């Protein structure tokens, strides 16, 4: 009897310990604990990453557990970030574009595998085969054969080109890889998808998305296009860029030209309703169905594979890729869906863990993406019980090393540089078949360059070596100085020019390397 009593006692003790362990795990996942962890990490990140302001929204088990602002939305006004502050969420717009397309698939107006030319007969890429075979699914999954950011100079920084002119220019943007051969992030394919939506619905892309998605979700403050923000609404974040430890205010209009690829302005409150709709498989918080579970599966199904590094495998990821408007991967045994967005001076990051009924969006008016990573990763530690790391310390170290790298960067000098030709030799109008005219003019004892469609791309040429110069933009915060190399004939006549970014940290949307400037 004693032994039986001992066994029963040990069994009861084990059961109690197990129950306590399960309760502790439940407490760790509890909304209050999770909310506190997210808030704490956000507050730490402001100082650790030199960020003026953040907005964070998190939902768990059908409830909004946090939607608030931290810090200031504008370093000039010092007004606080609130849950209704609008941020440019840039490429997160791609997820809304995919969802809008899903509604048209459900209406029978398009199919995912429709050829693009069926809806846009004038659409053309540089390769006739790709032009003929490219589908809507291809537009939304970055596998067209166009290179990373190819053609972005038609929309970045903002240009005077219409969307029709941008899409027409695609016919001359060079193809870099085989069709469906690999992943290469490309914004203009999403701009094209927006035009498909517009053509099929007979209304502007922005209007269709706002009516079909934003209004039913009661995303009342959000809009697509900076110019469409309600007049008088002044609760809008202003971007900043850190240079040599100092923050510089950098107002930008949230990628107006990117339309279906990245022009959305949204608040934390509004994003909460989008996250709840995603976790409810297409049904809004008020019960209205926007798209089906099958459509969500299509968007969150891996379409274009991406390589997995050893570091990623150590963090529980063995496969990853892009779906339709979303990145997807496995992460410690669960599905991990995400997308980030970035403009000069502003970033956003959304992560969804469907099995845990959890989603989070972080928005920042500074370019330290590690802060967004830290906030998301700390929340996932709480949700999934994965190995603990100090993500703020880890990511801020990487960020400050990067800032120092930029501060230390200098173009390597050339020993015994060769002289240039007479400056007048380089002057003239140069034309690229997809961008248009670039004018180089002699002004005094210097050369000036003017990308005629882009107000922010004006600068001076600094001689480097022989017929190679460095373009120093009038706006140094672009961090996009570029080499320009002139092709000269045997008779010393300049015939053409090519360009390439000077630094490897220049944003990929400055795709100077795709230009082939022919002197007119």
N, C-alpha and C positions, 0 to 999 in steps of 0.2 A: 504494500500500500504506500510505504514511504517513497519507493521508486516511482510509482505511478503519480503520486502527488508532485514529486520533483519534475517529472516529465511534463505534467500539466502546467506547473509553474513556469518552466522554461519556455514552453509553447506559448503561454500567455504573455510572457515577457517579450518573446520574439515578435508576437503579433502586435504588442504595444509599440515596440521599437519601429516595426514596419509602418504602423499607423502614424506614428510621429514623423517618420521619414516622409511618408506620403503627404502628411499635413504640411510639413516644412516645404516640400516641393510645391504644394498648392499655394502656400503663403508666398513663395518666391514668385509665382506666376500671378499672384493676386494683383488686381488693378491698382490698388493703393501703393503697394511696394514698387510696382513697375512704373507707375506715374512718378514716384519720388526719384527713382533711379534716372529716368529720362530727364526730369527737370534738373537734377543735380549735374548730370553730364553736360547739358546745354549751358548751364551757368558757368561751369568750369571752362567750357570751350571758348567762351567770349574772350577771356584773358589769355588762355593758352595759345590761341590762334590769331590773336589781334583782330577780332571780328567785332564790328559795330553792333550788328543785330542779327537775330535768328528768330524764325517762327517754327514751331514744332507742333505737329498733330499726330496723335496715336489713337488707334481704335483696337479694342479687344473684346471678343465675344459679343459683338453687336452693339457695343457702347463706346462712346467717345471718352477716353480716359484722360486725355490732355489735348488742349488746343489753345496755345498762348504764345505770346511774344517775349523775347528777351533782348535787352539792350535797346539801341536806337535805330530807327529806320533811315535816318539821314544824318551824317556827321555834321552837316551845316546847321540844320534846324534843331537837332538833338531831340526830336519828337520820338516817343517810344514806339517800338514794334508792338502791335496788338494782334489779336486773332483775326482781325479784319484787314490787316495791312496787305496790300497787293504786292506780290513778287513776280518777276518774270520767271516762269518755270521752264522756259526754253524747250528742250527736246522731250520733256514729259508730254508735250503736245502730241507726240507721235502715238501715245497710247489712246488719246481721244480720237485721233484720226482713224486708228484701227477699229475702235469701237463704233465710230460713225459708219465706217465701211461695213461692219458686221450688221448694222441695222438694215442696210441696203441689200445685203445678201439674204437676210431673213424676209425681206419684202419681195424677193425674187427679181430685183432690178439689176443685180450683178451676181457673179459667182467669183469665188476667190481665185479661180484659175482662168477667168476671162483674160483674153489678150488685151493689153492696154490699148492697142490700135483699134479695137472694136468700139471703144468709147471715145478715144481721141484719135481720129483718123490721121491728123497731121503730125502726130508724135513721131519723133525720129531720134535714134542714137547714131553714133558714128559707125556702128557695125550693123549692116542690114539684117543679119540673122537674129541678133539680139532684139532689134527693133520689132521684128515679126513675131518673136516667141515670148517676149517679156510679158508676164502676167501681173495681175493685181497682187497676188501673193509675193511675187518677186519685189514689187515696189516697196512692200512693207517689211521686208526681211533682209535687206542689205546684201544682195547676192547678184547684182546686175552685171558685174564686171567693171563698173566704174570704180576708180580708186577712192581712198579715204578723202572725204571732203571735196571730191572733184567737182569743179564748177561753182564752188561756194562764193568765189569773188563776184559772182553776178548778184549775190544777195548780202554779202558780208564784207565790211560793214555796210549799212544800208545804202542801197543804190537807187537810182531813178528809173530802173527797169521795171516794166510791168511783169506780171506773172506769165503772160503769153510770150513776152520777149525772153524771159528766163528759160521757159520750156523750149522755145525755138532754138536757143543757144545750145541746148543739149546735143544737138546734131553734130556739133564740132568739138565737144569735150572728149579728150582722148580716153579710149577704153584701156584699162590697165591690166585686167586679168580675164580669164575665160569666164563665160556665162555660167553662173551657179557654181563656180569653181571654189569660191572662198568668201568669207565675210569681209566686207569693206564698208564701213559706216558712210552713208551718203544721204545728205539732206534733200537733195533735189529730187530723189525718187519719191520722197514723202510730199514734196511740193506738187509733184505730178499726181500723186494719189488724191491730193486735195482737189485738183482740177477734174479728176474723174468724178469725185463726189459732186462737184459743182455742175458738171455736164449732165449727170444722171438725174439730179434733183431739180435742175433748172433754177438754182439759187446759189448765191455765193457760199463757198465752203464755210466761212465764219458763221453765217446766218444759220446754215443747216445744223452745225454742231451746237450752237447756242440754243436753238429751238428744240433739237432732238435729245440732247444730253444735259446741258446746263440747266435749262428751265425746269424739267421734271425733277432734277436732283436739288432744285432750289439753290444752285450755285449763283446767287444773285449778284455778287460782286465781280465774279470772274467774267473775262471776255477774251476774245482772240484778236489781238491787235491793239497796240498801245493807244492808237488814235480813237479806239472805240470805248475806252474807259469813260464812264459818265463824267460829263463836264462838272467841275466843282468837287469831284471826289479827290481829296488830297492825301488820303492815307495810303501812300505809295512809297515803297522802298526805293532808295537810290543807291546804286552800286558804288563800291570802293575797290581800289587796287593798291596793294602794299608794294612799295619800292623802298629798299634800303631801310626797312623798319618803320617807314612813315606811310600812313594811309592817305590816299588821294581820292577825292570825290570824283566819280565818273558817271554822270547821268547818261543813260542810254534808253532807247525807246522799246526795249524788250523784243528785239528781233522782228519788227513789223514785217519785213520782207520774207521772213521764213514761213509765214502762213501755216500750212498744215504740218510743217516740220518743227516749228518752235516758237510760235507767236503768242502763246497763252499767258495771261496775267491771272493769278489766283491767290486766294488767301487761305490761311490755315482752316478757318471755319468751313469754307467751301470745299477744300480738299478732304475734310472729314466725311462729307457726304459722298464724295467719289470713292473713298476707301471703303466706306460701309457698303456701297453699291457693288463694288468688286467682290468683297467677302460674302455678299449675299447673292453671288452668281448672277449679277445683272439686274437685280431688283432694288429699287431705291429705298431709302429709309421710310418713305410713306407708302411703300408697297407697289409702286408702279414698275412694271417690267420694261427695261430699256433694251436688253438683249438676252439671249438664251444662254443656258449653261453650255450648250454645244458651241456657241460662238466664243464664249470665254475660253473653252478648251482649245479652240483653234488659235486664239491669240496667245495662249500660254503653252502651246505645244512647240517644242524645239523644232525649228525649221532650218536654220543655218548654223551648223556646228562651229564652235570656237575651241581652240586648244586649251588644255588645262595644264598649268605649271605644277611643279612639285610642291610649291608653297600652298597653292590652292588645295591640292590633295590632302595636305596636312590639316587643312581647315574643313575637312569633310566634304570636299567637292571633287567628284570624279568625272562629271560631264557637265558641259554648259554650252549655251548658244543663244541665238536670238529667235524669238517667235514672230509674232506680228505686232510690232510696236512695243515689245517688251523683251528684256533679257531674262532668260530662265536658266536655272541650274539646280542640281541637288546640293543640299547643305546639311550635313549631319543627319541624313536620312529623311529630310523633308523637302518639299518643293519650295524654292526661293525665287520669287519673281521681283524684278526691279527695273527702274530706269532713272537715269540722272539727267540733268539739264544744266547748261552753262552758257552764260553770255559774259561779256567783259564786265567784271565787277559783281557778278551775281551767280549763285549756284542753287540747285535743288536736287533732292534725292528721295525717291520713294521705294520702299521695300514692302513686299507682301508675303506672308507665310500662311497660305490657305489652311493647312492642317491645324494650325494653332489659332485660327480666326484672329490673326493679328496683322496690322499694317501700320506703317509710319511714314510720314513725309517730313523732311527737314528742308527749310529754305534759308538762305543766307545772303546778305548784301556784301559779301567779300568772297575772294576766290580760293579760300582754304578748304579744299574738298575733304581733307582729312578730318575736319571737325564734323562734317556730316557723317562720314564713315564711323567716327568714334561714337556718335550718338546712336546710330543705328545698331552698331555691333554690341554696344553695352546693353541695349534693349533685347537683342537676340540672346545674349548670355542669360538674361533673366527668364526669357520665354522658354528657351530650349535646354537650359542647364548645361551648356557647353563649357569647355575649359575657360577659366577666368583669365583675362588679360587687362592691363591698364591701357585701354585704347586711346585715351586722351594723351597720355605720355608718349605712347608709341607713335601715334599719328602726328602729334605736334613736333616731335623730334624730326620726323621726315619732312614736315612742312618747312621748318626753320632752316633745315639743311638746303632745301630747294630755294628758299629766298636768298640764302647766302650764295648759292651757286649762281643765281641771276645777278647778284650784286658783283660777284667776282668775274663775271663773263666779259671777255674782251676778244675781239677778232684778232686772230694770230697775224702778226705783221709779216710782210714778205721781205726777204733779204734782197737788196738791190732791185726795188720795184722798177718796172719799165714805165716810161712816160706815156701819157695819153696823147691822142691826136688833138688838134685844135678843137675847142669845145663846140664851135659851130658845126663841126662834122657830125656830132651826135644829135643835134637839134632836129626836130621834125615830129610828125605824127606817125605813130606806130599802131598797127591794128592787129588785134587777136580775133580769130574767127568766132570765138564764143563770148569773149568779154566785150570787145569793141575797141574804141580808141584810147590810147595812152599818149599823152603829149609830153615831149621833152623840149624844154626851151632854155635858151641861153639868157641869163639875166645877170648883167654885170660880168663878174669873173667867176660865175658859178652856173651850174645846171640845175633846173627845177624839173620835177616830174609831177604829172597830173593825170590820175585815173579819172577820166572825164565823167564817168557814171557814178563816182563814189566820192562824196564830199570829204570824207575823213582821210582819203588816200592822196594827200598832197605832201611833197617833201623835197629835199635837196639831195643832190648826188655828191658823194665824197669820193675822190679818186682813191683806188686801192692798188691796182697793178695793171699796167697796159691799158686794155680796153674794158677792164672790169672796174665798176664803181660800187659803192655801198649806198643804198637808198636810206636816208635818215628821215623818217616821217615827221611832219610838224607836230604830231601828237605822239610823244614818246610812250605814253601809257598803253599804246597798242602793242608794244613789245614785239614788233614785227619787222624790224629792219631787214633789208634784203639785199643780196648781191644782184646786180644787173650786169650781164656780160654782153657786149656788143659784138656781133659778127661783122667782120670787115673784109672786103674783097682785096685782091692783090693790088688794086689801084687805090687802096685806102678809102674806099667808099663804104659807109655803114649801111648794111642791108637788113639786119634784123637784130633782135635782142632776146635773151632768155633771162629768167629770174629764179631765185631760190632764197628761201629764208636763211638768215645768217645764223640764228640760234635754234637749237633743237626744242626749246621750250615755247616757241611761237605757236599759237593756236593753229590747228590743222586746217581751219577754214580759210586761212590765208594761203590758198593753194597757188602761189606764184609759179611753182614748178610746172604747172600745167599750161602756162601761157607760152604762145609762140608769136612773138611780136614782130610783124613784118613792117619795115619802113615803107611809108607810102610815097 
